[in-house]
């Protein structure tokens, strides 16, 4: 049976080995606050530490910025380049967490984003507690 991780207080190093991935409400809240703080620090290495090397992100902002029809980018190198450009374009970037909801091996963050936008990001986690897939929505 493959081993996977249960997140406990969002401490990957102290995770308990089990046969399923669960993200409980306290873990989701701790993760959400750390993720927001990472972005607000403008430290791209800190932000990227939450993701797998081969993660995928789909966002209308990617489509708007790059013109890519799919609005999807794959892997840390491509996404790092995109986010470097975004951080340079919005030097006063600041997110404000409004709420977090939990799903099966996933969470949805609801937050105030840049340019007065409201964002919802649905994040799916791998068995190590890292984000493997993100779909972003904006209003």
C-alpha positions in Angstrom: 0.0 0.0 0.0 1.4 3.4 -0.9 2.1 5.7 2.0 0.7 9.3 2.0 0.7 12.1 4.5 -1.8 13.6 6.8 -1.0 17.3 7.3 -1.0 18.2 11.0 -1.0 21.9 11.8 0.7 22.4 8.4 4.0 21.0 9.6 5.2 18.8 6.8 8.2 17.7 8.8 6.0 16.3 11.6 3.4 14.7 9.3 1.9 11.3 10.3 2.2 8.5 7.8 -1.2 7.0 6.8 -2.9 5.5 3.8 -4.9 8.6 2.8 -4.4 12.4 2.5 -6.6 14.6 4.6 -6.5 18.3 5.1 -8.3 19.2 8.3 -9.6 22.7 8.9 -6.9 23.8 11.3 -4.2 22.7 8.8 -6.0 24.5 5.9 -6.1 27.7 7.9 -2.5 27.5 9.0 -1.5 26.8 5.4 -3.6 29.6 4.0 -2.1 32.1 6.4 1.5 31.0 5.5 0.7 31.1 1.8 -0.7 34.7 2.1 2.3 35.7 4.2 4.7 34.2 1.6 3.1 36.3 -1.2 3.0 39.4 0.9 6.8 39.0 1.7 7.4 39.1 -2.1 9.9 36.2 -1.5 9.4 34.0 -4.5 11.5 31.2 -3.1 9.2 31.1 -0.1 6.1 31.2 -2.3 7.5 28.4 -4.5 8.4 26.2 -1.5 4.7 25.3 -1.2 4.6 23.7 -4.7 5.9 20.5 -6.4 8.6 21.0 -9.0 6.1 19.9 -11.8 3.0 21.8 -10.5 0.5 23.2 -12.9 -1.5 26.4 -12.6 -4.4 27.6 -14.7 -5.4 31.2 -14.3 -7.2 33.9 -16.5 -4.3 36.2 -15.5 -1.9 33.9 -17.4 -4.1 34.1 -20.4 -4.4 37.9 -20.1 -0.6 38.4 -19.5 0.9 35.8 -21.9 -1.9 35.4 -24.4 -1.7 31.6 -23.9 -5.1 30.2 -25.0 -5.1 27.6 -22.3 -4.1 30.0 -19.5 -2.0 27.2 -18.1 1.7 27.0 -17.1 3.6 23.9 -16.1 6.6 23.5 -13.8 8.5 25.8 -11.4 10.9 27.3 -14.0 8.1 28.5 -16.3 5.9 29.6 -13.4 8.8 31.3 -11.6 9.5 33.4 -14.7 5.8 34.4 -14.9 5.6 35.3 -11.3 8.8 37.3 -11.4 7.3 39.4 -14.1 4.0 39.7 -12.1 5.9 40.8 -9.0 7.9 43.4 -10.9 4.7 44.7 -12.5 2.9 45.0 -9.1 5.5 46.0 -6.6 2.9 46.8 -3.9 1.3 43.3 -4.2 -0.7 42.5 -1.1 -3.2 39.7 -0.5 -5.8 39.6 2.3 -7.2 36.2 3.3 -11.0 36.3 3.5 -11.7 32.6 4.0 -10.5 29.0 3.4 -12.6 25.9 2.5 -11.4 22.3 2.6 -12.1 19.6 0.1 -10.7 16.1 -0.7 -6.9 16.6 -0.7 -7.6 20.2 -1.6 -8.4 23.6 -0.3 -9.9 26.8 -1.8 -8.5 30.1 -0.7 -10.8 33.1 -0.9 -8.8 36.4 -0.8 -8.5 40.0 -1.9 -6.0 40.2 -4.6 -4.4 43.0 -6.6 -6.2 45.6 -8.6 -9.3 45.3 -6.3 -10.0 41.7 -7.5 -11.4 39.0 -5.4 -9.7 35.6 -6.0 -10.5 32.0 -5.3 -7.7 29.5 -5.8 -8.4 25.8 -5.6 -5.2 24.0 -4.7 -4.8 20.2 -4.9 -2.0 18.6 -2.7 0.2 15.7 -3.2 1.0 13.1 -0.5 3.9 15.2 0.8 1.6 18.2 1.5 2.8 20.2 -1.6 0.6 21.8 -4.1 0.5 19.9 -7.4 -2.3 21.7 -9.2 -4.0 25.2 -8.9 -7.0 26.7 -10.7 -7.5 30.4 -10.0 -10.7 32.3 -10.4 -11.2 36.1 -10.2 -14.0 38.5 -9.8 
